[in-house]
Amino acid sequence: MASGANLERPIEYSRTGSLSAVYFLAHAPPGSCYTLPTHSELTALLNMVPELVSRKLGEFYRQNFIGLHKRSVQILDEGALLRLAGRAQR
């Protein structure tokens, strides 16, 4: 039974990336900076637990999909986010 739970986690984690990508594409036009809502507001908007929001922000930043400075985000790789967002619409 434990292995079934482990198989579901990567699927759910992948979905969080898709939802996060959709959010950034809708709110942060490429080349412009977008001020992020508070962490609690962002988790509510994305319907995710705070830990997953933090992980996705960090992952997108490390992969150079987004730039972060304090509470501002800038899309650096629109194509990567579009590919992730496509998964959310399937």
C-alpha positions as CSV (number, residue, x, y, z in Angstrom):
1,M,0.0,0.0,0.0
2,A,2.9,2.4,0.7
3,S,4.2,2.0,-2.8
4,G,0.8,3.1,-4.2
5,A,1.1,6.4,-2.3
6,N,4.6,6.9,-3.6
7,L,3.4,6.4,-7.2
8,E,0.8,9.1,-6.8
9,R,3.1,11.8,-5.3
10,P,5.1,12.5,-8.5
11,I,1.9,12.9,-10.5
12,E,0.5,15.4,-8.0
13,Y,3.9,17.2,-7.8
14,S,4.0,17.4,-11.6
15,R,0.5,18.9,-11.5
16,T,1.6,21.6,-9.1
17,G,4.2,22.7,-11.6
18,S,1.6,22.9,-14.4
19,L,-0.7,25.0,-12.2
20,S,2.1,27.2,-11.1
21,A,3.2,27.8,-14.7
22,V,-0.4,28.7,-15.7
23,Y,-0.5,31.2,-12.9
24,F,2.8,32.9,-13.8
25,L,1.9,33.0,-17.5
26,A,-1.4,34.7,-16.7
27,H,0.0,37.2,-14.2
28,A,3.5,38.0,-15.2
29,P,3.9,38.9,-18.9
30,P,7.3,38.0,-20.3
31,G,9.8,40.9,-19.8
32,S,7.8,42.5,-17.0
33,C,8.0,42.1,-13.3
34,Y,5.0,40.9,-11.3
35,T,4.7,41.5,-7.5
36,L,3.8,38.2,-5.9
37,P,0.9,38.1,-3.5
38,T,1.8,37.1,0.1
39,H,2.8,33.5,0.5
40,S,-0.5,32.6,2.1
41,E,-2.5,34.3,-0.7
42,L,-0.5,32.5,-3.3
43,T,-1.0,29.1,-1.7
44,A,-4.8,29.9,-1.6
45,L,-4.9,31.0,-5.2
46,L,-3.0,27.9,-6.4
47,N,-4.9,25.6,-3.9
48,M,-1.6,24.2,-2.7
49,V,0.1,23.7,0.6
50,P,2.8,26.3,1.3
51,E,5.6,23.7,1.1
52,L,4.8,22.9,-2.6
53,V,4.5,26.6,-3.5
54,S,8.0,27.2,-2.1
55,R,9.4,24.1,-3.9
56,K,7.9,25.2,-7.2
57,L,9.2,28.8,-6.9
58,G,12.6,27.4,-6.0
59,E,12.6,24.9,-8.8
60,F,11.5,27.4,-11.4
61,Y,14.2,29.8,-10.2
62,R,17.0,27.2,-10.3
63,Q,16.0,26.1,-13.8
64,N,16.0,29.8,-14.9
65,F,12.3,29.7,-15.8
66,I,11.7,32.8,-13.6
67,G,13.8,35.4,-12.0
68,L,13.0,36.3,-8.4
69,H,13.9,39.5,-6.4
70,K,12.2,39.8,-3.1
71,R,8.5,39.5,-4.0
72,S,8.9,40.2,-7.7
73,V,8.9,37.6,-10.3
74,Q,9.9,37.9,-14.0
75,I,9.4,35.2,-16.6
76,L,12.8,34.3,-18.2
77,D,11.8,31.2,-20.1
78,E,8.3,31.5,-21.4
79,G,8.6,28.4,-23.6
80,A,9.4,26.2,-20.6
81,L,6.4,27.5,-18.7
82,L,4.2,27.1,-21.7
83,R,5.2,23.4,-22.0
84,L,4.4,22.9,-18.3
85,A,1.1,24.8,-18.6
86,G,0.1,22.5,-21.5
87,R,0.1,19.6,-19.1
88,A,-2.5,21.4,-16.9
89,Q,-4.9,21.6,-19.8
90,R,-4.9,18.0,-20.8
